Amino acid sequence: MRIYIVDNGGQWTHREWRVVRNLGAESTIIPNDTPSYRISDADGIVLSGGAPSIVSELDKLGYVKEYLADHEFPVLGICVGAQFIALNSGGEVGPGTHPEYGKTAVTFFNKGGIFSQLPDSIVAWENHNDEIKRMSGDYIVCASSEGCKVQAFYHRTKPIFGVQFHPEVNNTEHGEDIFRSFLDICASKK
């Protein structure tokens, strides 16, 4: 199974690569300006975190829009990657009321997709200034925290998932389970 980790400049991109590799998938980091046709052999992609503010630095996300438009493989967006999915689908992203850093309690209330096996609450590691304010109707918001309404979501019919927090960080409870569930979906789409 081949998973591309799309590097959007985030500090933990290599950690995402390592978690995916350690779970048994072939994992390769690619810059986000890699032409879309060059990733057509992917079984799934992970959109990493990145720019400090997606609102003002959207141009730093290269061909990410094309990856979503040109392919139907499973997608996991993390932090800025999730924010991009929200913006690309008609949602809203803006500065967080209270930017979150460090540990945060995340509550799951509508578990589906890669989140179906998680407990109702986890402690997750955060690192974001901007946050998703609203998702389009094609997506189901499934988790929130005290400071952020949209901590996780999934598409109603497509294998597209997003998390505002960082499941690749050791301090995030059940983070590896999130990646494992994502890889299971990637394997089932082969």
C-alpha positions, -999 to +999 in steps of 0.1 A: +000+000+000+014+034-010+006+065+011+019+099+002+024+124+030+019+159+014+043+183+031+026+216+037+055+229+058+043+215+091+067+207+119+054+171+123+053+160+087+081+135+094+063+122+124+032+115+102+055+096+077+070+076+105+036+066+120+023+054+086+055+035+079+055+019+113+020+007+107+032-012+076+024+011+046+049+024+021+051+060+031+067+088+011+069+125+019+062+147-012+062+185-015+028+200-021+039+214-055+043+178-069+021+176-100-011+158-094-004+131-121+027+121-102+006+108-073-020+088-093-005+055-079-014+065-043-037+043-022-043+074+000-028+107+010-022+126+043-024+164+040+001+176+067-001+207+088+017+238+076+014+275+072+008+295+105-023+310+089-042+293+061-063+324+057-034+346+047-011+320+033-033+298+012-010+301-018+016+280+001-005+249-004+007+242-039-014+216-058-035+204-029-067+215-045-058+194-076-051+164-055-086+165-042-102+173-076-082+148-097-083+117-075-107+096-054-083+080-030-088+083+007-076+116+023-067+124+059-062+162+065-044+172+097-045+207+110-039+230+080-047+200+058-081+197+074-086+234+072-079+233+034-105+205+030-130+227+048-123+258+026-122+237-006-156+223+001-174+256+010-167+256+047-153+285+067-119+289+084-107+318+105-086+329+134-094+308+165-111+326+193-085+310+216-056+295+196-049+261+210-014+247+219-006+217+239-030+192+255-068+196+249-097+174+257-115+164+225-150+150+227-164+127+200-202+129+196-209+116+161-184+088+155-182+074+120-155+065+095-121+064+110-134+077+143-159+049+149-137+029+173-125+058+194-137+065+230-160+094+236-132+116+248-094+117+242-066+141+251-051+155+219-021+176+211-030+210+195-009+236+176-031+260+156-039+297+153-067+293+127-096+268+130-125+255+111-156+275+119-181+257+097-181+227+074-203+223+043-233+200+044-214+172+027-194+167+059-204+154+094-186+172+123-179+145+148-157+161+176-151+193+194-132+208+222-139+236+247-121+261+224-128+247+189-162+235+175-147+214+147-120+191+159-128+162+135-150+155+106-157+130+078-175+132+044-209+117+042-201+095+012-164+098+003-133+086+022-123+121+033-114+128+069-100+157+089-087+165+123-077+199+137-055+182+164-023+162+157-028+124+159+008+118+149+021+133+182+028+107+210+009+128+235-024+124+215-044+095+229-055+070+203-036+089+175-021+057+161-056+042+161-068+070+139-040+063+114-046+026+116-083+031+107-073+054+079-049+028+064-077+001+067-099+023+046-071+028+021-066-009+019-103-016+013-103+008-016-076-010-035 
